[in-house]
Amino acid sequence: MQALEVKKILEAGLPGTRIEVEGEGCDFLLNVISDELTSLSPVRRQQQVYTHLNPWIADGRIHAVTMKFFTQASWAARS
């Protein structure tokens, strides 16, 4: 799988969320930028993301996912 595919899947499934993806093949680092998701507990945030990736995890196209969550403001402050 390519990073752009993962980005499209997640942004379509999580409206209002920006996803920056690094990696390719089956290992990805996700920077998830969303004020809504960052208000959830860490476990609930991950569940929201995994809900959209589970079909590709189950068939082996995605093996490892690392996630970092940011608010819009904290992401902008990084630049």
TORKE-351879 format. One line per 5 residues: for each residue x, y negated, z of N, C-alpha, C. Coordinates in Angstrom, 2 decimals. Atoms other than C-alpha are relative to their C-alpha. Last residue first. Layout:
BEGIN
X Y Z X Y Z X Y Z; ...;
***
This chain:
BEGIN
-0.61 0.49 1.25 5.96 -24.63 11.40 0.84 -1.23 0.18; -1.20 -0.78 0.35 5.32 -22.85 14.69 0.74 -0.58 -1.18; -1.12 0.51 -0.80 2.91 -25.57 15.90 1.30 0.74 -0.31; -0.45 1.25 0.61 0.50 -24.69 13.07 1.23 -0.55 0.73; -0.63 -0.36 1.27 0.25 -21.11 14.36 0.58 -1.25 -0.67;
-1.31 -0.60 -0.31 -0.37 -22.30 17.92 0.73 0.42 -1.27; -0.94 1.01 -0.50 -3.09 -24.67 16.72 1.38 0.60 0.28; -0.36 0.88 1.11 -4.94 -22.10 14.58 1.09 -1.00 0.44; 1.08 0.95 0.28 -4.83 -19.66 17.48 0.46 -0.83 -1.21; -0.25 1.42 -0.19 -2.32 -16.85 17.16 -1.29 -0.77 -0.16;
1.17 0.86 0.13 -2.37 -13.05 17.38 0.34 -1.44 0.37; -0.19 1.17 -0.85 0.54 -10.73 16.72 -1.16 -0.93 -0.27; 0.83 1.20 0.10 -0.12 -7.26 15.36 0.45 -1.06 0.99; -0.32 0.86 -1.14 2.13 -4.32 14.59 -0.77 -1.29 -0.19; 0.45 1.39 0.06 0.71 -1.67 12.28 0.41 -0.69 1.30;
-0.29 0.80 -1.18 2.23 1.73 11.55 -0.43 -1.45 -0.23; -0.49 -0.82 -1.10 1.12 4.49 9.19 0.18 -0.82 1.28; -0.56 0.88 -1.02 -0.99 2.94 6.47 0.38 0.88 1.18; -0.57 1.13 0.74 -1.59 4.96 3.31 0.57 -1.07 0.92; -1.46 0.05 0.00 -1.98 8.05 5.49 0.62 -1.14 -0.78;
-0.51 -0.72 1.17 -5.61 8.90 4.68 1.52 -0.11 -0.15; 0.43 -1.40 0.03 -6.81 8.09 8.20 0.57 0.76 -1.19; -0.79 -0.69 -1.01 -4.79 4.87 8.40 -0.32 1.49 -0.05; -1.34 -0.13 0.57 -6.27 3.71 5.10 0.97 0.63 1.00; 0.01 -0.92 1.15 -9.85 4.37 6.25 1.41 0.24 -0.57;
0.12 -1.43 -0.30 -9.06 2.85 9.68 -0.06 0.92 -1.21; -1.14 -0.75 0.54 -7.88 -0.55 8.40 -0.13 1.51 0.16; -0.10 0.20 1.44 -11.11 -2.56 8.78 1.14 0.80 -0.64; 1.27 -0.36 0.63 -12.02 -1.30 12.24 0.09 -0.07 -1.52; -0.05 -1.41 0.38 -8.33 -1.55 13.16 -1.29 0.47 -0.66;
-0.86 -0.17 1.17 -8.54 -5.35 13.08 -0.01 1.45 -0.47; 0.59 0.74 1.12 -11.53 -5.69 15.41 0.82 0.18 -1.28; 1.12 -0.79 0.51 -10.15 -2.96 17.66 -0.65 -0.68 -1.20; -0.54 -1.08 0.82 -6.89 -4.87 18.00 -1.10 0.86 -0.60; -0.60 0.59 1.21 -8.69 -7.97 19.18 0.49 1.09 -0.93;
1.13 0.32 0.90 -10.83 -5.90 21.61 0.50 -0.63 -1.30; 0.51 -1.26 0.57 -7.70 -4.43 23.18 -1.10 -0.26 -1.00; -0.96 -0.59 0.95 -6.07 -7.85 23.63 -0.49 1.30 -0.65; -1.06 -0.72 -0.72 -9.23 -9.32 25.21 0.96 0.62 -1.02; 0.33 -1.36 -0.45 -11.14 -11.72 22.99 1.14 0.60 0.80;
0.83 0.14 -1.20 -10.65 -15.52 22.72 -0.40 1.36 0.57; -0.86 0.23 -1.16 -7.73 -14.92 20.35 -0.79 -0.21 1.28; -0.62 -1.24 -0.48 -10.14 -13.34 17.90 0.87 -0.22 1.23; 1.00 -0.93 -0.53 -12.33 -16.43 17.56 0.64 1.25 0.58; 0.43 0.49 -1.31 -9.48 -18.95 17.22 -1.00 0.97 0.62;
1.45 0.11 -0.17 -8.01 -16.88 14.42 -0.31 -0.51 1.40; 0.25 1.37 -0.44 -4.53 -16.47 12.96 -1.51 -0.21 0.06; 1.43 0.23 0.10 -3.50 -12.82 12.75 -0.30 -1.36 0.61; 0.20 1.22 -0.77 0.18 -12.29 12.06 -1.45 -0.39 -0.24; 1.10 0.91 0.27 0.30 -8.69 10.88 0.08 -1.19 0.95;
0.07 0.96 -1.10 3.47 -6.60 10.69 -1.07 -1.00 -0.40; 0.33 1.41 0.16 3.07 -3.62 8.38 0.07 -0.77 1.31; -0.28 0.71 -1.24 4.40 -0.10 7.85 -0.19 -1.50 -0.19; 0.96 -0.40 -1.03 2.94 2.24 5.17 0.22 -0.70 1.35; -0.02 -1.44 -0.21 4.47 1.05 1.93 -1.04 0.35 1.05;
0.65 -0.69 1.11 4.92 -2.63 2.35 0.16 1.48 0.22; -0.19 -1.44 0.15 5.96 -5.09 5.00 -0.66 0.52 -1.26; -1.36 -0.34 0.41 4.90 -8.52 6.18 0.09 1.51 -0.07; -0.43 -1.40 -0.06 1.31 -9.72 6.32 1.44 0.12 -0.49; -1.31 0.00 0.65 -0.03 -13.18 7.15 0.56 1.40 0.20;
-0.91 -1.10 -0.27 -3.74 -13.02 7.92 1.28 -0.21 -0.80; -1.12 0.01 0.94 -6.08 -15.99 8.21 0.96 1.11 0.41; -1.28 -0.43 -0.54 -9.39 -15.40 9.94 1.04 -0.05 -1.11; -0.52 1.06 -0.85 -12.56 -17.32 9.13 1.34 0.33 0.63; 0.15 1.35 0.52 -14.22 -14.18 7.82 0.49 -1.05 1.00;
-0.03 0.90 -1.15 -12.79 -10.94 9.23 -0.09 -1.45 -0.48; 0.73 -0.58 -1.12 -13.64 -8.17 6.77 -0.08 -0.90 1.22; 1.39 -0.25 0.42 -12.67 -10.07 3.62 -0.84 0.50 1.18; 0.65 1.31 0.12 -9.55 -11.49 5.32 -1.45 0.14 -0.48; 0.27 0.60 -1.31 -8.61 -8.00 6.49 -0.69 -1.35 -0.11;
0.94 -0.83 -0.77 -8.97 -6.22 3.16 -0.38 -0.69 1.30; 1.34 0.13 0.59 -7.33 -9.05 1.21 -1.05 0.78 0.78; 0.49 1.37 -0.23 -4.31 -9.20 3.54 -1.43 -0.16 -0.52; 0.37 0.03 -1.41 -3.86 -5.42 3.43 -0.59 -1.36 0.35; 1.21 -0.81 -0.16 -3.90 -5.48 -0.37 -0.51 -0.04 1.44;
1.12 0.78 0.53 -1.41 -8.37 -0.45 -1.32 0.76 0.12; 0.41 0.99 -0.99 0.96 -6.45 1.83 -1.21 -0.80 -0.48; -0.73 1.25 0.05 1.12 -3.55 -0.62 -0.58 -0.98 1.02; 0.84 1.18 0.00 0.00 0.00 0.00 0.89 -1.24 0.00;
***
